[in-house]
Amino acid sequence: MVDINLSPYLQEKVKQAQNIQQQLESIVAQKYQIDLKIKEIEKTLEELTKVEENQRIYRMSGSILIEIKDKEKLKKDLEEEKEMLTIRSNTLEKQKKMLEDKYGEIEKEFEEAYNKQ
């Protein structure tokens, strides 16, 4: 909540900081979910190396299991999905860093302006 005793400039800085905090929370949550998916894919790829050629393989699609006939295609699909998720995770990490830097700048500007009041 913004203190009504603050100047309009300082009130705006507080609003900007709150907005950045919300964006950071969203990015951190998205990155967490993506990183979980990456770990799940890595575990699946590891388990696929243990599967013998004559064993059946199933993949979840929505709420049903589908038998997979081509183990190598499944590996390739999972590796591609992992690569795309890794790129997305790295992008989110860069966005997070950028927002943290911006938050630090706003915090510094706020402190300087507040001390001048």
C-alpha positions as CSV (number, residue, x, y, z in Angstrom):
1,M,0.0,0.0,0.0
2,V,1.3,3.5,-0.9
3,D,1.7,6.0,2.0
4,I,-0.3,9.1,1.2
5,N,2.4,11.3,2.8
6,L,4.8,10.4,-0.1
7,S,5.2,12.7,-3.0
8,P,3.6,11.6,-6.3
9,Y,7.1,10.7,-7.6
10,L,7.7,8.4,-4.7
11,Q,4.3,6.9,-4.9
12,E,4.9,6.1,-8.5
13,K,8.3,4.4,-7.6
14,V,6.5,2.3,-5.0
15,K,3.9,1.2,-7.6
16,Q,6.7,0.4,-10.1
17,A,8.5,-1.7,-7.5
18,Q,5.3,-3.6,-6.6
19,N,4.6,-4.3,-10.3
20,I,8.2,-5.6,-10.7
21,Q,7.7,-7.8,-7.6
22,Q,4.6,-9.3,-9.2
23,Q,6.3,-9.9,-12.5
24,L,9.2,-11.6,-10.6
25,E,6.9,-13.9,-8.7
26,S,5.3,-14.9,-12.0
27,I,8.6,-15.6,-13.7
28,V,10.0,-17.6,-10.8
29,A,6.8,-19.7,-10.8
30,Q,7.0,-20.3,-14.5
31,K,10.7,-21.2,-14.4
32,Y,10.1,-23.6,-11.5
33,Q,7.5,-25.4,-13.5
34,I,9.7,-25.6,-16.6
35,D,12.7,-26.8,-14.6
36,L,10.5,-29.6,-13.1
37,K,9.5,-30.6,-16.6
38,I,13.1,-30.7,-17.7
39,K,14.0,-32.9,-14.8
40,E,11.1,-35.2,-15.6
41,I,12.3,-35.5,-19.2
42,E,15.9,-36.2,-18.1
43,K,14.6,-39.0,-15.8
44,T,12.5,-40.4,-18.6
45,L,15.4,-40.4,-21.0
46,E,17.5,-42.1,-18.4
47,E,14.9,-44.8,-17.9
48,L,14.5,-45.3,-21.6
49,T,18.2,-46.4,-21.8
50,K,17.3,-49.3,-19.5
51,V,14.4,-50.5,-21.6
52,E,15.1,-53.5,-23.7
53,E,14.1,-53.6,-27.4
54,N,11.2,-56.1,-26.9
55,Q,9.6,-54.2,-23.9
56,R,6.5,-52.2,-24.5
57,I,6.8,-48.4,-23.9
58,Y,3.8,-46.2,-23.1
59,R,3.5,-42.4,-23.0
60,M,0.9,-40.3,-21.3
61,S,-1.2,-38.2,-23.6
62,G,-3.8,-36.3,-21.7
63,S,-5.5,-38.8,-19.4
64,I,-4.7,-41.9,-21.5
65,L,-1.6,-44.0,-22.1
66,I,-0.5,-44.6,-25.7
67,E,1.8,-47.4,-26.7
68,I,5.0,-46.2,-28.4
69,K,6.3,-48.3,-31.2
70,D,9.4,-46.3,-32.1
71,K,11.7,-45.9,-29.0
72,E,14.3,-43.8,-31.0
73,K,11.6,-41.4,-32.2
74,L,10.4,-41.0,-28.6
75,K,13.9,-40.2,-27.5
76,K,14.3,-37.7,-30.2
77,D,11.0,-36.0,-29.4
78,L,11.9,-35.9,-25.7
79,E,15.3,-34.4,-26.4
80,E,13.7,-31.7,-28.6
81,E,11.2,-30.9,-25.9
82,K,14.0,-30.7,-23.3
83,E,15.9,-28.4,-25.6
84,M,13.0,-26.1,-26.1
85,L,12.2,-26.0,-22.4
86,T,15.9,-25.3,-21.6
87,I,15.8,-22.3,-24.0
88,R,12.6,-21.1,-22.3
89,S,14.1,-21.6,-18.8
90,N,17.2,-19.6,-19.8
91,T,15.0,-16.8,-21.3
92,L,13.1,-16.6,-18.0
93,E,16.3,-16.5,-16.0
94,K,17.5,-13.5,-18.2
95,Q,14.1,-11.8,-17.6
96,K,14.4,-12.4,-13.9
97,K,17.9,-10.9,-13.8
98,M,16.7,-7.9,-15.8
99,L,13.8,-7.3,-13.4
100,E,15.9,-7.7,-10.4
101,D,18.3,-5.1,-11.7
102,K,15.4,-2.7,-12.5
103,Y,14.0,-3.3,-9.0
104,G,17.4,-2.4,-7.5
105,E,17.5,0.8,-9.6
106,I,14.0,1.8,-8.5
107,E,14.9,1.1,-4.9
108,K,18.0,3.3,-5.2
109,E,16.0,6.1,-6.8
110,F,13.4,5.9,-4.1
111,E,15.9,6.0,-1.3
112,E,17.6,9.1,-2.9
113,A,14.4,10.9,-3.4
114,Y,13.0,10.0,0.0
115,N,16.1,11.2,1.8
116,K,15.8,14.6,-0.1
117,Q,12.2,15.1,1.3
